[in-house]
Structures are given as structure tokens and as C-alpha cells.
């Protein structure tokens, strides 16, 4: 790692400790999570369509099973693509972070340990999301499952398990922003002795 380049970057930082006013990583994280959850949800609805069909009929919602599988596929692919940028933005913003010392999170970790676990977990989780997209593609194009059941139940339950991991991993990210104030504009201004109410209108 070239420390001179990092020092040059740090000379042009805004109040949040980044060279741009709004952190990119948290926004991409929420997009990645939303797309993944939607993908698994649509595939679940498609898999359980025969059970839910009377409900759709009662509500006069014209739909078919393949539409849910289409939505599930495109959301998973979108999540896999966005997660690559999410991880990259996370590492870039982590490189510019200045974690405070002497502060512990609700889980008893300091800022550096939380950032390390969040970074490693992000790479692991990104790999799982890309792996799920590949698995979904195999089911869609190569394994040619029955149109009535385009996804395997093992795939769907793996998706639920990954959503649980996302919740735990996301809590580490929330600790970084809320408890340690990393790239949190209001927190950084308070540390500098300035009033966020006057500057952030």
C-alpha cells in the first residue's frame, strides 16, 4: 500500500472524512441487500405459487409463476453486480477511515476490530452473493428445471441463511457509523468542535 497516495487523498477530505460529501458504500450496501432479498422473495413466491394462486385470483391480480421466477433471477443478478462495487467502495472508504481509540461497541469490539471483521465479512458475503447468482444461473439455463419449479429448495433456504448473515454483518457496519462515527458527517463535525445544526441545513 502506498502511504503517500493515502496522505494526498486525506488533504482534500470533506467533513465526513471522504473526498465526496455522501459516503458511497452505505448506499450501495442497501441496494445490494434489497436486490438480494427481493430475488429470494420472488423465487419463494414462484415456488409456492400453487398455494398462493387463489389469493392472487381473489385479489384479481393477473400473474403467472414464470413472472416471479424472472423477477427473482434479475434481482439476484443485479445484487451480484452491485456487490462488486459495494465491496470496492467499502475498502476505499475503509482505507480513509480514522478509527477512534478507547471506544467499544455494543458487541465489545473496538473500532479497528469491527472494521476488520466488517471488511473480511464483506468479501465473504460478496462471494456468497456471486455464488448464489451463479447457482441461480445454472438452475435457469443448464439444469433446465421444470417451469413450475425453476429453483431448488436448497437454493431458497441457502438464500434465507445468507440474509441472516447479512443482518449480522450489517450490524457491524451500523456500529462503525453510529458508535464509532466513521465517515459520519455530524459525528466528525462534533469532534472538530463545530455545530452540525448550523452547517448541515
C-alpha positions in Angstrom: 0.0 0.0 0.0 1.4 3.4 -1.0 1.1 5.7 2.1 2.0 8.8 0.1 -1.1 8.4 -2.1 -3.3 7.9 1.0 -1.8 11.1 2.6 -2.5 13.0 -0.6 -6.1 11.8 -0.6 -6.5 12.9 3.0 -5.6 16.5 2.2 -8.9 17.0 0.2 -11.4 15.4 2.5 -14.9 16.8 3.4 -16.4 16.8 6.9 -17.2 13.1 6.7 -13.5 12.2 6.1 -14.1 11.4 2.4 -13.3 13.3 -0.8 -17.0 13.4 -1.6 -20.0 14.7 0.6 -22.0 11.4 0.9 -20.4 8.0 1.6 -20.9 5.6 -1.4 -20.5 2.3 0.5 -23.6 2.5 2.7 -25.9 3.4 -0.2 -24.6 0.5 -2.3 -24.9 -1.8 0.6 -28.6 -1.1 0.9 -29.1 -1.6 -2.8 -27.2 -4.9 -2.7 -29.2 -6.2 0.3 -32.6 -5.0 -1.2 -31.9 -6.7 -4.6 -30.8 -9.9 -2.9 -33.8 -10.1 -0.6 -36.2 -9.3 -3.4 -34.6 -12.0 -5.6 -35.0 -14.7 -2.9 -38.6 -13.4 -2.1 -39.7 -13.6 -5.7 -38.3 -17.1 -6.1 -40.1 -18.2 -2.9 -43.4 -16.7 -4.3 -42.8 -18.6 -7.6 -42.0 -21.8 -5.8 -45.2 -21.5 -3.6 -47.3 -20.2 -6.4 -49.8 -23.0 -6.4 -50.6 -22.3 -2.7 -50.9 -18.5 -3.3 -52.8 -18.7 -6.7 -56.2 -18.5 -5.0 -55.1 -15.3 -3.2 -54.0 -13.7 -6.5 -57.2 -14.8 -8.1 -59.3 -13.3 -5.2 -57.4 -10.0 -5.4 -57.9 -10.0 -9.2 -54.1 -9.7 -9.7 -53.3 -11.2 -13.2 -50.0 -13.0 -12.8 -48.2 -16.3 -13.6 -45.5 -18.3 -11.9 -42.8 -17.6 -14.5 -43.0 -13.8 -13.9 -41.9 -14.3 -10.3 -39.0 -16.5 -11.4 -38.0 -13.8 -13.9 -38.0 -11.2 -11.2 -36.1 -13.4 -8.9 -33.4 -14.1 -11.5 -32.9 -10.4 -12.5 -32.8 -9.2 -8.9 -30.1 -11.8 -7.9 -28.0 -10.9 -11.0 -28.4 -7.2 -10.1 -27.3 -7.9 -6.5 -24.2 -9.8 -7.7 -23.2 -7.0 -10.0 -23.7 -4.2 -7.4 -21.9 -6.2 -4.6 -18.6 -5.9 -6.6 -18.9 -2.1 -6.4 -20.1 -2.3 -2.8 -17.0 -4.2 -1.6 -14.7 -1.9 -3.7 -16.2 1.3 -2.3 -16.1 -0.2 1.2 -12.4 -0.9 1.0 -11.7 2.5 -0.4 -13.6 4.2 2.4 -12.1 1.9 5.0 -8.6 3.0 3.7 -9.5 6.6 4.5 -11.1 5.9 7.9 -9.5 7.0 11.2 -11.0 4.7 13.8 -11.3 6.2 17.3 -9.5 4.6 20.2 -10.8 3.8 23.6 -14.3 3.1 22.5 -16.1 -0.2 22.5 -19.2 -1.3 20.5 -22.2 -3.0 22.0 -20.5 -6.3 21.0 -17.4 -5.4 22.9 -15.2 -4.8 19.9 -13.0 -1.7 19.3 -13.3 0.3 16.1 -10.3 -1.4 14.4 -11.5 -4.9 15.1 -15.0 -4.0 14.0 -13.7 -2.6 10.7 -11.5 -5.7 10.2 -14.4 -8.1 10.8 -16.7 -6.0 8.6 -14.1 -5.9 5.8 -13.4 -9.6 5.8 -17.1 -10.4 6.2 -17.9 -8.1 3.2 -15.6 -10.1 1.0 -17.0 -13.4 2.2 -20.6 -12.1 1.8 -19.9 -10.7 -1.7 -18.5 -14.1 -2.7 -21.7 -15.8 -1.4 -23.9 -13.4 -3.4 -21.9 -14.0 -6.6 -22.0 -17.8 -5.9 -25.8 -17.6 -5.4 -26.2 -15.8 -8.8 -24.1 -18.5 -10.5 -26.1 -21.2 -8.8 -29.3 -19.5 -9.9 -28.0 -19.2 -13.5 -27.2 -22.9 -13.6 -30.7 -23.7 -12.5 -32.2 -21.3 -15.1 -30.1 -22.2 -18.1 -28.3 -25.5 -17.7 -30.2 -27.8 -15.4 -33.4 -26.8 -17.1 -35.7 -27.5 -14.1 -39.4 -27.8 -14.6 -41.0 -24.4 -15.4 -43.3 -25.0 -12.4 -40.3 -25.2 -10.1 -37.4 -23.2 -11.6 -35.4 -23.1 -8.3 -34.3 -25.8 -5.9 -35.5 -25.6 -2.2 -31.8 -25.9 -1.1 -31.2 -22.7 -3.1 -34.1 -20.9 -1.4 -33.1 -21.9 2.1 -29.4 -21.0 1.4 -30.7 -17.6 0.4 -32.5 -17.3 3.8 -29.3 -18.2 5.6 -27.4 -15.6 3.7 -30.0 -13.0 4.6 -29.3 -13.9 8.3 -25.6 -13.4 7.7 -26.4 -10.0 6.1 -28.2 -9.0 9.2 -25.2 -9.8 11.5 -22.7 -8.3 9.1 -24.9 -5.2 8.6 -24.9 -4.7 12.4 -21.1 -4.4 12.3 -21.4 -1.7 9.7 -24.0 0.1 11.8 -21.6 0.0 14.7 -18.9 1.7 12.6 -21.2 4.6 11.7 -23.3 5.0 14.8 -21.0 4.0 17.6 -17.6 5.0 16.2 -18.7 7.8 13.9 -16.6 6.6 11.0 -17.5 8.7 7.9 -20.5 10.1 9.8 -20.6 13.8 8.9 -22.4 15.0 12.1 -20.1 13.0 14.4 -17.0 14.3 12.6 -18.1 17.9 13.0 -18.8 17.4 16.7 -15.3 16.0 17.1 -14.0 19.2 15.4 -16.0 21.3 17.9 -18.4 22.6 15.3 -22.2 22.7 15.4 -23.8 20.3 12.8 -27.1 22.2 13.2 -25.6 25.3 11.7 -23.5 23.6 9.0 -25.9 20.8 7.8 -29.0 22.7 6.7 
